[in-house]
Every structure is written in structure tokens, then in C-alpha cells.
Amino acid sequence: PNFAKEGISKYVNGKWNGECIPLLEEYIKIPNLSPYFDEEVLTNGHQDKAMELLRKWVENQSIPGVTIDLIQEQGRTPLLFIEIPASESANLQENGTVLLYGHMDKQPPFEGWRDDLGPYKPVIKDGKLYGRGGADDGYAVFAAITAINSLKQQNIPHSRCVVIIEASEESGSPDLPFYIQKLKERIGDPNLIICLDSGCGNYEQLWCTTSLRGVLAGQLKVELLRDGVHSG
């Protein structure tokens, strides 16, 4: 119904501008690089600080029945695991589980920033938030939880939701398979996966990607002559 769409839009805009953007600005200030780019990732506390910022915000949302676990095994990056039960009116067997994935580790700062911008200097200009990690992929937990809460605000039933935020994606996700295996019983058997940093993972399932920045990928094959060839 249109009234539900209007209610969701009003709620999301208010939550995003009032809470999420200010916290994303704080998140951008933290140099929590992915482990491939930071040899001291397990000791300098940057990932811990960033994860705690995200965890605390989720906790403050006071979602009924939510379980929030910040997990870190020895020698591995942390992982935020959030489980939200299905609405009372939802049929769990019919609706199953929705798994929402994102990550919070960052690429290195690199060079080439304008004088008024910087990797760890959040700046809002012309409606856009600049700074390392805000769009890839710090927004993920805010988007996932805000989307679920918007349904609750409009009394729209939803499936059981599991949100996973990892901290090694920019390094190729070396720790993710370990955590998925460790948490497989708690995750269950999702019938829908929403990846808030997406692409096509294989050709066995249907993948739908929206709002991904444009990339043209290809393979260039170059062959050189081994023998002299006359132009005529």
C-alpha cells in the first residue's frame, strides 16, 4: 500500500539522516584497514573500535528478541553476528531465513585526494559523504537494520533475519569461511541472501545486483610475432 511506502520512506530518511550519517562520519575517521594492508591489524585496536561502534548502535535500536554477538577467534579478525527472529505473524517454515551480509574493513588510503578531502576526514558535499569505507562497506549494517526496523514500524511481517558483518573482505575474506562453518547451525539454511557489497558469485543460483558502481571487466590477449613479416 502507498501509505506503507510513505511510512517506510519517512522512517528510513529520518533514521538515516539523524543517526546513520553521523555515525558513518565517526566510522570514516577510524583507519581500520583490512588485514592484508595492516600488519598490526590484530593489535592496534582500529577494527575493535570500528566494530564496537557498529555493535553499540545495533544494541541501541532495541529490536525485540535480537541477539547480538561480536565474535573473534584467536588470530582472526572480528565478526558481528546479529539474529532477529521472524515476526509473530510470519510463518517461519514458509518464509525461511534471510541472510544479510556486509563488511567493515577498509582499503588503504591511497593518494590523489583533493585538498579539502581525505581518507579519514568525513566531508559531506553536494549530498555525498566522502571518506574511506563509508560506501564500501561501512553503511551495510546501518542499511540492513534500518530496513528491517522500517518493516516493524509499519507492522509488516518479516522472515527471520541473520546479519553478518565481517572484517577481512578487502583481503579476500580469509576468515569468513571459518566463521560461516563455526556459525552454520545458528545461520540455518537461508532461502534469500542479500549481499550489501555484491556481485555474481556463481552460475548455480540467480543473482540480482542493483546500484553497483560501473565496472567493465575483460581479458586482453596480446601476441607478438616470432618471425619477421614483410608488409607486402
N, C-alpha and C positions, 0 to 999 in steps of 0.2 A: 504493500500500500504506500501511496505517496507520503502519508503522514509519518510512516515509519522511516522512509528515506530522509525526510526533512529532520526528524528527530535524531537519527544517526549522524547526519551531516553536522547538525548543530553541536552534538556532543563531541564528535571527533575534532572539529575545528577548535572548540573551546579547550579540550584536553591537550591537543597538540600545541597550540599557541601558548596556553597558560602553564603547562607543566613540561611537556616533552622537549620543546625547543630550548628552554633554559637549561635543562639537564643535558641535552646534547651539546650545548656550548661548554658545559663543565667537562663532559666526556672528551671533547676535542682537545682540551688543554692537557690531557694525560698522554704521555708518549709510550703507550702500551703496544709496542711493536710485536709482531709475530715472532715466534722463536727463531726462525731462520735468519732474522735480521738483528737479533739481540742475544748475545752470548750470556747475558746476565738476566734473562727473562724470568728465571725461577727465583731470583734473589733480590732484584731491585724494587719489587713491590708495585710496579706500574700496573700489571694485569690484575693484581689483587685489588688495587684501588678502583680500577675501572669496573671490575665485576661487582664489587661491593656497592658502587653507585647504582648499578642496574638492579641488583638484588633488593636493595633497600626501597627503590621506587616501586618495584612489583609488590613488595610486602605492604607498602603504604596504600596500595589500591584496595586492600581489604576484600579480596574476592572470596565469596563464600566457598568453603571446602578446599581452598587451594593448598597445594603442597609445594614448597619452595626449598630446593636443596642446592647448595653451592658445593660441588664435589671437586676434589683434587687429589689424585693419587701421586705417590712419591715419584718424582722425576718427570711429571707430566703437567701440562697446562690445565687450568681450571675449566670447569663446565657448569653452566647454570641449567638446572633441570626443574621445570615447572609443570605441575599436573593440575588440571582444572576439571572437576567432574562434570558430566553432562547435566543439562537442565533437568529438573524433576519430570518435566513433561516429555522429555526426549526418550525415545526407545534406543537403548544402548546397542542392542543386537542389530537393529536396523541401521542405525546411524554410525556405529563403529567409533573409531578414533581418528582424530585429525592431528597430524604431527606438523608443527611449525618449526622451521629451522632458521637459524641465523648465526652470525659470529661477531666477535667484538675486538679481535686483534687487528692491527693496522699494518699497512705498508710503510716503509721508511719515508722520511720527509721528502727526499729528492731535492732538486734545485729548480729554479725558474719561477718561484712565487713572485708576484708583484710586490712592490714596496709596502703597500698597505695591507697585504695578506701574509699568512704564514701557516705552516702545518699545524701548529698548536696554538694558534691565535684565532678563535672563532669570530667571524665577522658576518653580519647579515647585510647584504647589499642587493637591492632590487628584488627583494623577496627570496633570495637564495642564501643558504648558510654555507659559508666557506670554512674549510679546515679539514685536516686529515681524519678520515674514519667516519665522518658524520653520515655519509650516504653509503659507505661500504665498510662496515655494515652496522654501525652503531645504532641506527634507527630501528633495527629489526625487533628487539624486544618491546620497544615502545609501540610499534605498529601492531604487533601480534596481540599484546594485552589490551590495547585500546580498541582493536577490532572486536575482540571477544566481549569486552565490557560494554561496547555500544549495543550489542545484541541484548545483553542483560538489561540495559537501560530501557529498551523498548519491549521487554518481555517476549523476545523472540527466542524460542528454544534452540539450543545448540548441542552438538555432539561433545563427547569427552575430548578435551584438547591437551596435548602434550607439547610444551615449548622447550626446545633445546638451543642453547646459545654456547657455542664452542669458542676456543681461543687459539686455534692454530691453523685456521683456514688459509690464510695468506702464505702459509708454508706447505700447503698441500694436505692439510688435515691429518698429520701423522697420528694424533691422539684420538681422533674421532672414532675410528673402528673399535678401539679398545673400550671406549665409553659406551658405544652402542651395544657391544657384546655384554658388558657389565650390567647395563640397564635394560636389556631386552625384555625381561619379564615385566618390568614396570612400564615400558613403552607399549607393549602389546603388539597387535597386528594392525597398523594403520591402513585405512582404506582411502585416505587422501593425505598427501604430503604437500605442504606449502613451503617452498624454499625462498626465503627473503634475500636471496643472492643467487640468482637462478641460471639455469642453462638446461640443455638436454643431456641427461645422464646416460641413457642407453636407448635402444630401439625396441625394448620389450614392453614398455609402458607408454601411455600417452602423456606427453609433456606440453604444457602451455605456458609460454613466457610472455609477460607484459612489462612495459616500462623499463626495458633493459637498454642501457646506452648502446649506441650503434657500434658494432664491430664487424669488419669484413675480414674473414679468415680465409686463407688459401695456401696452396703449396706451389712454390716456384721451382721448376726444374731447369737447370742450366747445363747444356752440353757444349764442350769445346771440341774443336777439330783436332784430330790426331795427326792428320796429314795435310800438307799444303794443297790448296784447291785454287785453281786458276779461275778468275772471274768469267772467262769466256767458255 
